[in-house]
Amino acid sequence: DVQLVESGGGSVRPGGSLRLSCQASGQTISDYCIGWFRRTAGTKRDPVAIDKDGPTVYIESVKGRFTLSRDNDRNIVDLQMNALQVEDTAMYYCAAARLLGAVCGEFRDWGQGTQVTVS
């Protein structure tokens, strides 16, 4: 398994920016899909951006505003968030899934989350 710790959350005005960071340890993330998820209500965590150590897939609402970057040597995955909107308010999590050929397995390893509040 891989241990994940998020940081960089906070409060920001609409239109502002934040950069979230996910520090991984225990495994080399080059063999993992790394995703950013968010929880806005209840317990369900919805995907925001999924990276396969290659193409990154974003949900439509964040395209052009959020950018995921990966540094396999340092085991760090960042999420740059620009032009933040009130609707982006959520608890943000990073998660890891085994890279199985060209597809991701189940996301089983999760960080504690970092709160992003846009108001």
Secondary structure, 3 states (H helix, E strand, C coil): CCEEEEECCEEECCCCCEEEEEEEECCCHHHEEEEEEEECCCCCCEEEEEECCCCEEECHHHCCCEEEEEECCCCEEEEEECCCCHHHCEEEEEEEEEEECCEEEEEEEECCCEEEEEC
